[in-house]
């Protein structure tokens, strides 16, 4: 049954394999593509380890927890004192505004205190009172004001004793204030009252000291300052001006104490931060696990890419359609980038259907009888291309016959989920008629597709005249179809060429799997045997997952109510059910 020798067929354009930069770029592209899945898994694993390594210090006990808690308390107290400073500044501003309003508004006046003169050296009581007043004006504290009120020249009067008692009681209330949200407001009010009381004591002391100075000057015969004394006595000062001045002094005292407390707390915060920074580890040490794991991630990716690139350099495979076209010296007629769905007739491509473009290219001659041979080193890919090509033709309302010539792999029967025997080999030996082994497989989906399965593995295939008679019967049988597609392995291409002469041949390759040397050798052998290579189909999608021979038998045994010609819907339901022995 060997085919007669045929003259070699010259390629449409001479093969020009990639070289130089293009070849290296193709190998690097394919190595990167092979490393994608590893990169995802490796990145997820290392990322999880990085997160765990960064969370371990938080889960363990922190030796600096006490220092951090003290720093937080100091920071909170600093914020509270900052609020007190802002309130004090607001109080000073309000007191200054009140004093300006009081001075600009006319009101009831009272005599102003006389001009203070230096007491006579001979009056020790006046000297002591003047010294106490000066000290009180400098310190502006409760003790200094009480020291003025306790002077012998002032303590005898009932008004001064009442002011002193009031001042002492206000000071005790201020010191005994409880902590709470209203403490700052009550403290400000008490401080204002204490200031007004203290300045009233100073005003009475100034009047008393002025009287003592005037009397001492009159006794000594000093009259040079009499006009100035009369002028001072004739001045008038508003009664509420003293109260405004007292409020302003009290607000300034409150602001000063708040600022001093804020400065002290700020210094404590800075000192605590410096001590904590000196005791805790540096940022580099804290980020050391993340840096180490990131380095491991990068090194792992580089190692995986380098390994894939080295393997590709040693045994190069087809990287893309351009390289396949250059290697074969034939055009790429289809590039498949979409994975297949469950069931051939369920395939609904998005965008341009590569199989329809392939069908249009094969049938562009306009003749009624059209044939094509689909081959490839991978029988599953060749069967998938043949089945999709038949669907594309049937979708164009062309009656299509698809023939499987590989009884060992029966890839086409596994693709269509149909039984493989009886089939082509049985009809070729005369055991069955061609019509008896042909099965409509697209009737339930409205597709005029007829499958001629591979049949039984036989050793008694006809030869000579018997084979020629079988070929004539096959020719008459296929003449009733508008398109005949023969799916054959590279070793069976000669048989397919004897069945259908002068038929274009489509070679199927898979990127990343088909070796360049094997592909170029196979194309050269086909041309040397006289076969015309119409084009190359490049498969870049996921490889189809077809059932094995045993799984296919189990699926077929589960079919119930099977309609003539088969039903892909029934196949789909059968596939979803568990197989006995594999549960």
C-alpha positions as CSV (number, residue, x, y, z in Angstrom):
1,X,0.0,0.0,0.0
2,X,3.0,2.3,-0.4
3,X,2.5,5.4,-2.3
4,X,4.3,5.8,-5.7
5,X,7.2,8.3,-5.6
6,X,6.3,11.9,-6.4
7,X,8.5,14.7,-7.5
8,X,9.5,17.1,-4.7
9,X,7.5,20.3,-4.3
10,X,9.4,23.6,-4.1
11,X,8.3,25.9,-1.3
12,X,6.5,29.1,-2.1
13,X,9.4,30.9,-0.6
14,X,12.7,29.4,0.8
15,X,12.8,28.8,4.5
16,X,14.8,31.5,6.4
17,X,15.1,30.5,10.0
18,X,15.6,33.2,12.6
19,X,19.1,34.1,13.5
20,X,21.1,36.5,15.5
21,X,19.1,39.0,17.7
22,X,15.8,37.7,16.4
23,X,16.6,34.2,17.4
24,X,17.8,35.2,20.9
25,X,14.7,37.5,21.4
26,X,12.4,34.6,20.4
27,X,14.1,32.3,23.0
28,X,13.9,34.9,25.7
29,X,10.2,35.6,24.9
30,X,9.4,31.9,25.2
31,X,11.4,31.5,28.4
32,X,9.5,34.5,29.9
33,X,6.2,33.0,28.9
34,X,7.1,29.7,30.5
35,X,8.1,31.5,33.7
36,X,4.7,33.3,34.1
37,X,3.0,30.5,36.1
38,X,6.0,30.0,38.3
39,X,6.3,33.7,38.9
40,X,2.7,33.9,40.1
41,X,3.1,30.9,42.5
42,X,6.5,32.0,43.7
43,X,5.4,35.6,44.3
44,X,2.4,34.5,46.3
45,X,4.5,32.1,48.4
46,X,7.2,34.7,49.1
47,X,4.7,37.5,49.7
48,X,2.9,35.4,52.3
49,X,6.2,34.7,54.0
50,X,7.0,38.4,54.0
51,X,3.8,39.3,55.6
52,X,4.3,36.6,58.3
53,X,7.9,37.8,59.0
54,X,6.7,41.4,59.4
55,X,3.8,40.4,61.7
56,X,6.0,38.3,64.0
57,X,7.5,41.3,65.9
58,X,4.0,42.6,66.6
59,X,2.8,39.2,68.0
60,X,5.8,38.9,70.4
61,X,6.2,41.0,73.6
62,X,7.5,44.5,73.1
63,X,10.4,45.4,75.5
64,X,9.8,49.1,74.8
65,X,6.1,49.0,75.6
66,X,6.6,51.0,78.9
67,X,8.7,53.7,77.3
68,X,6.1,54.0,74.4
69,X,3.3,54.3,76.9
70,X,5.1,57.0,78.9
71,X,5.8,58.9,75.6
72,X,2.1,58.7,74.7
73,X,1.1,60.1,78.1
74,X,3.6,62.9,77.8
75,X,2.3,63.7,74.3
76,X,-1.3,63.8,75.5
77,X,-0.4,66.1,78.4
78,X,1.5,68.3,75.9
79,X,-1.6,68.6,73.8
80,X,-3.7,69.6,76.9
81,X,-1.2,72.3,77.9
82,X,-1.2,73.6,74.3
83,X,-4.9,74.0,74.6
84,X,-4.5,75.8,77.9
85,X,-2.0,78.1,76.2
86,X,-4.4,78.9,73.4
87,X,-7.2,79.6,75.9
88,X,-4.8,81.8,77.9
89,X,-3.9,83.8,74.8
90,X,-7.6,84.2,74.1
91,X,-8.1,85.4,77.7
92,X,-5.3,88.0,77.4
93,X,-6.7,89.2,74.1
94,X,-10.2,89.6,75.6
95,X,-8.9,91.4,78.7
96,X,-6.9,93.8,76.5
97,X,-10.0,94.5,74.4
98,X,-12.1,95.0,77.6
99,X,-9.5,97.5,79.0
100,X,-9.5,99.4,75.7
101,X,-13.3,99.6,75.7
102,X,-13.4,100.7,79.4
103,X,-10.9,103.5,78.7
104,X,-12.7,104.7,75.7
105,X,-16.1,104.9,77.5
106,X,-16.9,107.7,80.0
107,X,-18.0,106.6,83.5
108,X,-17.9,107.3,87.2
109,X,-14.5,108.4,88.4
110,X,-12.8,108.4,91.7
111,X,-9.6,110.1,92.9
112,X,-6.5,108.5,91.6
113,X,-3.8,107.4,94.1
114,X,-1.2,110.1,94.7
115,X,2.2,110.0,93.1
116,X,4.5,107.7,95.1
117,X,7.4,109.4,96.6
118,X,10.4,108.0,98.2
119,X,9.8,107.8,101.9
120,X,11.8,109.8,104.3
121,X,14.9,107.9,105.5
122,X,13.7,108.6,109.1
123,X,10.4,106.6,108.7
124,X,11.2,102.8,108.8
125,X,7.5,101.8,108.5
126,X,7.2,103.7,105.2
127,X,10.4,102.2,104.0
128,X,9.2,98.6,104.8
129,X,5.8,99.3,103.1
130,X,7.5,100.7,100.0
131,X,9.8,97.6,99.8
132,X,6.8,95.2,100.2
133,X,4.9,97.0,97.5
134,X,7.8,96.9,95.1
135,X,8.4,93.2,95.7
136,X,4.7,92.4,95.2
137,X,4.6,94.3,91.9
138,X,7.6,92.3,90.8
139,X,6.5,88.8,91.9
140,X,2.7,89.2,91.5
141,X,2.0,86.2,93.7
142,X,-0.5,85.5,96.6
143,X,2.3,85.4,99.2
144,X,3.7,88.8,98.1
145,X,0.2,90.4,98.2
146,X,-0.4,88.9,101.7
147,X,3.0,90.3,102.8
148,X,1.8,93.8,101.8
149,X,-1.5,93.3,103.6
150,X,0.3,92.2,106.8
151,X,2.3,95.4,107.1
152,X,1.7,97.1,110.4
153,X,0.6,100.3,108.7
154,X,-2.2,98.4,106.8
155,X,-3.1,95.3,108.8
156,X,-5.1,97.2,111.4
157,X,-7.8,98.4,109.1
158,X,-10.9,96.1,108.7
159,X,-11.0,96.4,104.9
160,X,-7.4,95.2,104.6
161,X,-8.1,92.3,106.9
162,X,-11.2,91.3,104.8
163,X,-9.2,91.6,101.6
164,X,-6.4,89.4,103.1
165,X,-8.8,86.8,104.3
166,X,-10.6,86.8,100.9
167,X,-7.2,86.4,99.1
168,X,-6.1,83.5,101.3
169,X,-9.5,81.7,100.8
170,X,-9.3,82.1,97.0
171,X,-5.7,80.7,97.0
172,X,-6.8,77.6,99.0
173,X,-9.7,77.0,96.6
174,X,-7.3,77.2,93.7
175,X,-4.9,74.8,95.2
176,X,-7.7,72.3,96.1
177,X,-9.4,72.2,92.7
178,X,-10.3,68.6,91.8
179,X,-9.3,67.2,88.4
180,X,-12.0,67.1,85.8
181,X,-13.2,68.5,82.5
182,X,-14.2,71.9,84.2
183,X,-10.9,72.4,86.0
184,X,-9.4,74.8,83.5
185,X,-12.5,77.1,83.4
186,X,-12.7,77.2,87.3
187,X,-9.0,77.8,87.6
188,X,-9.1,80.7,85.2
189,X,-12.0,82.3,87.1
190,X,-10.2,81.9,90.5
191,X,-7.0,83.3,89.0
192,X,-8.8,86.3,87.8
193,X,-10.5,86.9,91.2
194,X,-7.1,86.5,93.0
195,X,-5.5,89.0,90.6
196,X,-8.3,91.6,91.2
197,X,-8.0,91.2,95.0
198,X,-4.2,91.4,95.0
199,X,-4.2,94.6,92.9
200,X,-6.8,96.1,95.2
201,X,-4.5,95.5,98.1
202,X,-1.7,97.2,96.2
203,X,-3.9,100.2,95.4
204,X,-4.8,100.6,99.1
205,X,-1.1,100.3,100.0
206,X,-0.1,102.9,97.4
207,X,-2.7,105.4,98.9
208,X,-1.3,104.6,102.4
209,X,2.3,105.1,101.3
210,X,1.4,108.3,99.5
211,X,-0.2,109.7,102.7
212,X,2.8,108.7,104.8
213,X,5.2,110.3,102.3
214,X,3.2,113.6,102.1
215,X,3.0,113.8,105.9
216,X,6.7,113.2,106.2
217,X,7.5,115.9,103.7
218,X,5.2,118.4,105.4
219,X,6.9,117.8,108.8
220,X,10.3,118.3,107.2
221,X,9.3,121.5,105.5
222,X,9.6,120.2,101.9
223,X,7.2,122.2,99.7
224,X,8.8,121.9,96.3
225,X,6.6,119.0,95.3
226,X,3.3,120.5,96.4
227,X,2.2,121.6,93.0
228,X,2.9,118.0,91.6
229,X,1.0,116.5,94.6
230,X,-2.0,118.8,93.9
231,X,-1.9,117.9,90.3
232,X,-1.8,114.1,91.1
233,X,-4.6,114.5,93.6
234,X,-6.7,116.4,91.0
235,X,-6.3,113.4,88.4
236,X,-9.3,111.1,88.1
237,X,-9.2,107.4,87.2
238,X,-12.3,105.4,86.4
239,X,-13.4,102.9,89.0
240,X,-13.7,100.0,86.5
241,X,-10.3,100.6,85.0
242,X,-8.7,99.0,88.0
243,X,-10.9,96.0,87.6
244,X,-9.9,95.7,83.9
245,X,-6.3,96.1,84.7
246,X,-6.6,93.4,87.4
247,X,-8.3,91.0,84.9
248,X,-5.5,91.7,82.3
249,X,-2.8,90.9,84.9
250,X,-4.6,87.7,86.0
251,X,-4.9,86.6,82.3
252,X,-1.2,87.2,81.8
253,X,-0.4,85.2,84.9
254,X,-2.5,82.3,83.7
255,X,-0.9,82.4,80.2
256,X,2.6,82.5,81.7
257,X,2.0,79.5,83.9
258,X,0.5,77.6,80.9
259,X,3.4,78.4,78.7
260,X,5.9,77.3,81.3
261,X,4.1,74.0,81.8
262,X,3.9,73.5,78.0
263,X,7.6,74.2,77.6
264,X,8.4,71.7,80.4
265,X,6.3,69.0,78.9
266,X,7.7,69.6,75.4
267,X,11.2,69.2,76.7
268,X,10.1,65.9,78.4
269,X,8.6,64.6,75.2
270,X,11.8,65.4,73.2
271,X,13.9,63.6,75.8
272,X,11.6,60.5,75.8
273,X,11.7,60.4,72.0
274,X,15.5,60.6,72.0
275,X,15.7,57.8,74.6
276,X,13.2,55.6,72.7
277,X,15.0,56.1,69.4
278,X,18.4,55.2,70.9
279,X,16.9,52.0,72.4
280,X,14.8,50.6,69.6
281,X,16.3,48.9,66.4
282,X,16.9,50.8,63.3
283,X,14.5,50.8,60.3
284,X,17.0,48.8,58.3
285,X,17.0,46.1,61.0
286,X,13.2,46.1,61.2
287,X,12.8,45.8,57.4
288,X,15.5,43.1,57.2
289,X,13.1,40.2,56.8
290,X,11.2,41.9,54.0
291,X,14.4,42.9,52.2
292,X,15.7,39.3,52.5
293,X,12.5,37.7,51.2
294,X,12.3,40.3,48.4
295,X,15.8,39.4,47.4
296,X,14.9,35.7,47.4
297,X,11.9,36.5,45.2
298,X,14.0,38.3,42.6
299,X,16.7,35.6,42.7
300,X,14.0,32.9,42.3
301,X,12.5,34.6,39.3
302,X,15.9,35.1,37.7
303,X,16.8,31.5,38.4
304,X,13.6,30.2,36.8
305,X,14.0,32.5,33.8
306,X,17.6,31.5,33.4
307,X,16.7,27.8,33.6
308,X,14.0,28.1,31.0
309,X,16.2,30.2,28.8
310,X,19.0,27.6,29.0
311,X,16.6,24.7,28.2
312,X,15.2,26.7,25.3
313,X,18.7,27.5,23.9
314,X,19.6,23.8,24.1
315,X,16.4,22.5,22.5
316,X,14.7,25.5,20.8
317,X,11.0,25.3,20.1
318,X,8.7,27.6,18.0
319,X,8.2,30.8,19.9
320,X,5.6,32.6,17.7
321,X,3.9,32.6,14.3
322,X,6.6,34.6,12.6
323,X,9.2,32.0,13.5
324,X,7.0,29.2,12.3
325,X,6.5,30.9,9.0
326,X,10.2,31.6,8.5
327,X,11.1,28.0,9.4
328,X,8.5,26.3,7.2
329,X,8.8,28.7,4.2
330,X,5.0,28.6,4.1
331,X,2.5,31.2,5.3
332,X,0.7,30.9,8.6
333,X,-2.9,30.5,7.7
334,X,-4.4,30.6,11.3
335,X,-3.3,31.5,14.8
336,X,-5.4,29.9,17.6
337,X,-5.3,31.9,20.8
338,X,-8.6,31.0,22.5
339,X,-9.1,27.8,24.6
340,X,-11.8,25.3,23.5
341,X,-15.0,25.0,25.4
342,X,-16.7,21.7,26.3
343,X,-18.0,20.1,23.1
344,X,-16.9,21.1,19.5
345,X,-20.2,22.7,18.5
346,X,-20.2,24.9,21.6
347,X,-17.3,26.8,20.3
348,X,-18.2,30.5,20.0
349,X,-15.1,32.5,19.2
350,X,-14.9,36.2,20.0
351,X,-13.6,38.5,17.2
352,X,-12.3,37.0,14.1
353,X,-12.6,33.2,13.9
354,X,-9.3,31.8,12.7
355,X,-10.9,28.5,11.5
356,X,-13.4,30.4,9.3
357,X,-10.5,32.3,7.8
358,X,-8.7,29.0,7.2
359,X,-11.9,27.5,5.6
360,X,-12.2,30.5,3.3
361,X,-8.5,30.2,2.3
362,X,-8.9,26.5,1.5
363,X,-12.1,26.9,-0.5
364,X,-11.1,30.0,-2.5
365,X,-10.9,28.1,-5.8
366,X,-14.7,28.0,-6.3
367,X,-14.9,24.4,-7.2
368,X,-17.6,22.2,-5.7
369,X,-15.4,19.2,-4.6
370,X,-12.9,20.5,-2.0
371,X,-10.5,18.5,0.1
372,X,-7.8,19.2,2.7
373,X,-5.4,17.2,4.8
374,X,-4.7,18.3,8.4
375,X,-1.6,16.8,10.0
376,X,0.8,17.5,12.9
377,X,3.1,15.9,15.3
378,X,0.5,16.3,18.1
379,X,-2.6,14.3,17.2
380,X,-4.8,16.1,19.7
381,X,-4.0,19.5,18.2
382,X,-4.4,18.1,14.6
383,X,-7.8,16.6,15.6
384,X,-8.9,19.9,17.3
385,X,-8.0,21.9,14.1
386,X,-9.8,19.4,11.9
387,X,-12.9,19.4,14.0
388,X,-13.0,23.3,14.2
389,X,-12.4,23.5,10.5
390,X,-15.4,21.2,9.9
391,X,-17.6,23.3,12.2
392,X,-16.6,26.5,10.3
393,X,-17.5,24.9,7.0
394,X,-20.8,23.5,8.3
395,X,-21.6,26.9,9.7
396,X,-21.4,28.2,6.1
397,X,-24.0,25.6,5.2
398,X,-21.5,23.2,3.5
399,X,-22.0,19.5,4.0
400,X,-18.7,18.4,5.5
401,X,-17.1,15.0,5.9
402,X,-14.3,14.8,8.4
403,X,-12.2,11.6,8.3
404,X,-9.8,10.2,11.0
405,X,-6.9,8.1,9.7
406,X,-5.2,7.4,13.0
407,X,-6.7,4.2,14.6
408,X,-4.1,4.3,17.4
409,X,-4.9,7.7,18.9
410,X,-8.5,8.1,17.7
411,X,-8.1,11.8,18.5
412,X,-11.0,12.9,16.3
413,X,-13.4,10.5,17.9
414,X,-12.3,11.7,21.3
415,X,-12.8,15.3,20.2
416,X,-16.4,14.7,19.0
417,X,-17.1,12.2,21.9
418,X,-18.1,9.5,19.4
419,X,-17.1,5.8,19.2
420,X,-14.1,5.0,17.1
421,X,-15.2,1.7,15.6
422,X,-16.3,0.6,13.1
423,X,-14.7,3.2,11.0
424,X,-12.3,4.0,8.2
425,X,-10.1,0.9,8.4
426,X,-13.1,-1.4,8.6
427,X,-14.7,0.2,5.5
428,X,-11.3,0.2,3.7
429,X,-11.0,-3.6,4.1
430,X,-14.6,-4.1,2.9
431,X,-16.0,-5.3,6.2
432,X,-18.5,-2.4,6.1
433,X,-19.8,0.1,3.6
434,X,-18.7,3.7,3.8
435,X,-22.3,4.8,4.5
436,X,-22.5,2.3,7.4
437,X,-19.5,3.6,9.3
438,X,-20.2,7.3,8.7
439,X,-22.0,9.1,11.5
440,X,-23.8,12.5,11.5
441,X,-22.4,14.3,14.5
442,X,-23.8,17.8,14.1
443,X,-27.5,17.1,13.4
444,X,-28.7,18.0,16.9
445,X,-26.9,21.4,16.6
446,X,-28.0,22.1,13.0
447,X,-24.6,21.4,11.6
448,X,-24.2,19.2,8.5
449,X,-21.1,17.4,9.7
450,X,-20.4,13.7,9.1
451,X,-17.7,11.9,11.0
452,X,-15.8,8.9,9.6
453,X,-14.0,7.6,12.7
454,X,-10.6,5.8,12.5
455,X,-12.0,2.3,13.1
456,X,-10.2,-0.8,14.4
457,X,-6.5,-1.2,14.4
458,X,-6.0,-3.8,11.6
459,X,-3.1,-5.5,9.9
460,X,-5.1,-6.8,6.9
461,X,-5.4,-3.5,5.0
462,X,-5.8,-4.0,1.2
463,X,-3.1,-3.5,-1.3
464,X,-2.8,-3.3,-5.1
465,X,-6.1,-3.5,-7.0
466,X,-8.2,-4.1,-3.9
467,X,-6.8,-0.8,-2.5
468,X,-7.6,1.0,-5.8
469,X,-11.2,-0.3,-5.7
470,X,-11.5,0.9,-2.1
471,X,-10.2,4.3,-3.1
472,X,-12.7,4.6,-5.9
473,X,-15.6,3.7,-3.6
474,X,-14.3,6.3,-1.1
475,X,-14.1,8.9,-3.9
476,X,-17.7,8.2,-4.9
477,X,-18.7,8.4,-1.3
478,X,-17.0,11.7,-0.5
479,X,-18.3,13.3,-3.8
480,X,-21.6,13.7,-2.1
481,X,-20.0,16.2,0.4
482,X,-18.9,19.7,-0.4
483,X,-15.8,19.5,1.8
484,X,-13.7,16.6,2.9
485,X,-11.2,17.0,5.7
486,X,-8.7,14.2,6.4
487,X,-6.9,14.3,9.8
488,X,-3.8,12.2,9.7
489,X,-0.5,11.7,11.5
490,X,2.7,12.6,9.7
491,X,3.2,8.8,9.0
492,X,-0.2,8.6,7.4
493,X,0.0,11.6,5.1
494,X,1.0,9.3,2.2
495,X,-2.2,7.3,2.6
496,X,-4.3,10.4,2.7
497,X,-2.6,11.7,-0.4
498,X,-3.5,8.5,-2.2
499,X,-7.1,8.8,-1.2
500,X,-7.4,12.5,-2.3
501,X,-4.8,13.5,-4.9
502,X,-3.4,17.0,-5.3
503,X,-4.8,18.1,-1.9
504,X,-3.5,21.1,0.1
505,X,-1.9,20.1,3.3
506,X,-2.2,22.1,6.6
507,X,0.5,21.4,9.2
508,X,-0.3,22.1,12.9
509,X,2.3,23.3,15.4
510,X,2.2,24.4,19.0
511,X,4.3,27.3,20.3
512,X,6.6,26.3,23.1
513,X,6.2,22.6,22.3
514,X,7.1,21.9,18.7
515,X,10.8,21.6,18.3
516,X,12.3,23.7,15.5
517,X,14.5,21.0,14.1
518,X,11.7,18.4,14.1
519,X,9.3,20.9,12.4
520,X,11.8,21.9,9.7
521,X,12.7,18.2,9.1
522,X,9.0,17.2,8.8
523,X,8.2,20.0,6.4
524,X,11.3,19.1,4.2
525,X,10.2,15.4,4.2
526,X,6.7,16.3,3.1
527,X,7.9,18.4,0.3
528,X,10.4,15.7,-0.7
529,X,7.5,13.3,-0.9
530,X,5.6,15.6,-3.3
531,X,3.1,17.1,-0.9
532,X,2.1,20.7,-1.2
533,X,2.1,22.5,2.1
534,X,-0.7,25.0,1.9
535,X,0.1,26.7,5.3
536,X,0.8,26.3,8.9
537,X,-1.7,26.6,11.8
538,X,-0.1,27.9,15.0
539,X,-1.7,26.8,18.2
540,X,-1.1,29.3,21.1
541,X,-4.2,28.4,23.2
542,X,-4.5,25.9,26.1
543,X,-4.1,22.3,24.9
544,X,-7.5,20.5,24.7
545,X,-8.2,18.0,27.5
546,X,-9.7,15.0,25.6
547,X,-11.0,11.9,27.3
548,X,-8.8,8.8,27.1
549,X,-10.0,5.7,25.2
550,X,-11.3,4.1,28.4
551,X,-13.0,7.3,29.5
552,X,-14.6,7.7,26.1
553,X,-16.0,4.1,26.4
554,X,-17.4,4.8,29.8
555,X,-19.0,8.0,28.6
556,X,-20.6,6.2,25.6
557,X,-21.9,3.4,27.9
558,X,-23.8,6.0,29.9
559,X,-25.8,7.5,27.0
560,X,-29.5,6.9,27.2
561,X,-32.0,7.8,24.5
562,X,-29.2,8.6,22.1
563,X,-30.6,10.4,19.0
564,X,-29.5,9.4,15.5
565,X,-26.3,11.2,14.6
566,X,-25.4,12.0,18.2
567,X,-26.1,15.0,20.4
568,X,-23.4,17.2,22.0
569,X,-25.9,18.1,24.7
570,X,-26.1,14.5,25.7
571,X,-22.3,14.3,25.6
572,X,-22.1,17.4,27.9
573,X,-24.5,15.8,30.4
574,X,-22.6,12.5,30.3
575,X,-19.3,14.2,30.9
576,X,-20.6,16.0,34.0
577,X,-21.5,12.6,35.6
578,X,-18.9,10.6,37.6
579,X,-17.4,7.5,36.0
580,X,-17.5,4.2,37.8
581,X,-14.2,3.3,39.4
582,X,-13.1,7.0,39.5
583,X,-15.4,8.3,42.2
